Amino acid sequence: MLKPSRPIRLSLTVAVCRRIYRFYRRKILSRIFNIEVYAPRMRYEEVEIIENLLKCLKPKNILEWGSGYSTLHFPEFISKDAKWRTLEHAKEWFAKINAMNKNNNVSIFLVEPNQLPFSGDGTYSDFKDYIDFSSNLPRADLIIIDGRARKDCLVKAHEILAENGVVVLHDAQRQYYHESFSIYKYQMMLSDYDFKDKMLWIGSKSLDLNKIIDIRNFKQLWGIYRKLGAIEKFKRNIFFRSSIRGNNWTNFRND
């Protein structure tokens, strides 16, 4: 049985410095050295929560529905004897991420839809093999749902989740996912005041989430991040206006 550690309380100073470092590191490597740094397509706060969960849970078996740059990033935080397994439905995207993956602990499986075309997020009948493929894998200590048919993946996740395991749903603000939440005894929905349209849901059958997530600590951090974001936005606006004032627009006239 999984034995999580106590919540990892992040030092406000260290966390802020790390965020600033990551932010400018990407910009410098990309713009100056033409080196692309692939980060999960999530808000920084969401990435930080999942990194924290990986450190606290120390999962041995991780299942991810929906591959992406998260498949390349998050396995950096698992132990050498842990296994990260990802299910992907799109053939071209699978080929891209699979080619980029250099981590031997990560396995990506292509499981194409049962029915094409499908509408919206897809249904169980559209993605039956994609959903049920997980039954062939070891019970998961951590499940990240960020692919298709998420409502049905939530139901399947409840079935294959290990004791004290945790499920994470990205983009949980979509109302039609919520009817599957009730099967989980413990759950929490995380969002920031400035991004009510972006939510991260976390659930478990048997583990009190307050024992592994220090919500008060994260709220303090998010408050600081909001202020940093406002400063960065202000700097960009000043730079943009200065650039406009500095341009000689008469050069574009056709005299």
N, C-alpha and C positions, 0 to 999 in steps of 0.2 A: 504494500500500500504506500502511496505517495505520502511523504512526510514533509510538508512545506516548512520553511523557516518563518520566523516572525516578520512582520512588515519591514521592508527596508526603507528607513527614513532618509530621504535625500537631503544633503546639506544644501541650503538655499544658495550659498555662494558657489559651491562646486557645480551645482546643476545649472546655474545661470552662465557661468564661465564655459561649461561644456556646450551649452546651446549656442552661445556666441561663436565658439570655436568651430562647431559643425557648420554653422550658417556661412561664415566667411571662408572656411576651408573649401566648401563646395564652389563658391564663387571664384576663388583664386585658382583652384585647380582647373576649373572649366574655362575661365576667360583668359588666363595667362598661359597655362601649360596645356590647354586643350585636352585635359583629362576629365572624362565624365565620371562623376560619383553618383551611383545609382542608389537612391533612397526610396523607401516605401512610399507609395502614393497615399499617404495619410498625413494628418496634421501632426506636428512635432509632439504635441501633448499625448496623442494616441500612441505614437511610436514609443514614447517614454514609458507609458503605462505597460505596454506589452513587454518591453525590455525588463521592466521591474518584475513582472509576473514570471518571466523566464528565470531570473536570478533567484526569486523567492521559492518558486515551485520546484526548480531543478528537475524538470520533466525528462523522462527517458524516451517516451514515445510521443511525438507531436504530429498532429494531422492538420493539414491546411487545405481547405477547399478554395481553389482559385490561386493560380501562380502569379508571380509578379516580382517586383524588386524586393518585396518583403521576403520572398523565398531566398534571396541572395543575402539579405541583411540580417534577419533575426537569428538564423542558425549560428551566427558568430557568438551568440550568448548561451549556447547549449554545451553540455559536457562532451568529451570525446567519445563516450560510450552511448550517447543518445542518438536517436534516429528521427530525422525530420522527413515526413512523407507528404507530398503535395499532389493533389488531383486537379488536372486541368482539362477543360473541354474543347478549347480552340487549338486546332492543329498548328497553325502558323505561330501563335503566341507560345505554345508549348515548345516548339523547335527553337525559338529565340531564347527563352529563359533556360531551357535545358542546355543549350550551347554555352551560355554564360556561366552556368553553375560549375564551380571548381571544388565544391565541398563534397568529400566522399561520404559524409554522414547524411547527405540530402538526396532523396530519390523523388523524381517527378514522373507521374504516370499520366499518360494521355487516355482519357475516357470520353469519347465523343458522344454527342446527344443521341438519344433514341429516336427523336423526331425533329425534323427540320421542315419549314422554319418553326421557330418558337417565338412567342410574344413576351415582351417584358423580361422579367426575371426567369421565366420558365417554370414549369410545373414538375411534379414527381414523374408523370408519364413521359415528359420531355427528356428528363435526366435520370431515369431509373437506374441505369448502369453506373452513372457518375456518383449517385448517392449511395447505392448499395455496394459499390466496390470497397467501401470502408469496412465492410463485414469480413473481408479477407485479411485485414490488417490487425495487428495487436491492439488491445484496448488503449485508448489515447489518454495521456495525462493532461494534455493541453490541446484544444481544438480551436483553430482560427477559421472563421467562415467569412470568406470575402470573394465568393464566386457566384455561381448560378443557383437557382432554386433554393435560396437561403432559408426560406420558411421550412421547407422539407428537410434541409440539412440540419436545422436546429432539432427537429424531431429525431433524426437518425443519430445525431451527436449524443442525445440523452441516452440512447440505447447502447452506444459503444464506449461511453465515457468510463474511465477507470475510477476507482474509489478515490475521493478527494480531488478528482480531476476538475478542470475549469474550461469553460467554453467562452470564446470571444467572438462577438458579431460586429463587423464593421458596417458603417452606414445604417445604424440601427434606428434612425429617425423615420424610416419608411414604415408606415402604420401597419401594412399587411404582414409584416414579420411578427408583430406583437402578440398575435394569438397563440404563438408557440412558446411564449415566455413562461406561461403559467405552469408548465410541467417541471420547472426548475424550482427547488425549494429556496435557494439563495440566489439573489440577482441584484444588480445595480446598473443604472444607466448614467453614463458620464457625458457631460457636455460643458462647453464654455459659454459664458454669457454672450460673447461676440459671435458665436457660431452655433446658434440653436438648430441650424439645418444639418449639423454634423454631430452624430452621437455614436458612442461606443458602448455596447451592452456586454456585460460580463455575467455569467451564470454558473451555478454548480448544483449538483444533486445533493451533496453531502458536506461540502466545505463552507463554513461561514467566511464570506469574502472579506469581512472586516478584520479577519485574522491575518490576511496577506496583503491588504491594500490600505495604506494610511491616507484616507481621503483628505483629512485636514492638511497634511503635508502637501498633497498635490494641489489643493485649492490655493495655498499660499504661493506655490510656484506659478500657477496659472495667472494669478494676479500680477506677479512680477513680469511674466512673459507678455501680458497684455500691454503693460507700460512700455516694455522694450519694443513691441510691435508698433505702438503708437509713435515712438521716437523714430523708428526706422521709416515708417510711412511719411512722417513729417519731413525727414531728410530727403526722401525720394521726391516729394512734392516741390521742395525748395530747389533741388537740382534740376527738376523738369522745367520749372518756371524760369530759372536762370538760363537754361539752355535755349528756351524760346526767346527770351530777351536778347540773348547773345547772337541769335541768328540774324543775318541780313536778308530779310524776306524779299527785298527788291531784286535779288539775284534770280528769282523765279518768275519775274514778270516777262511777258512776251512783248517787248517794245518794237 
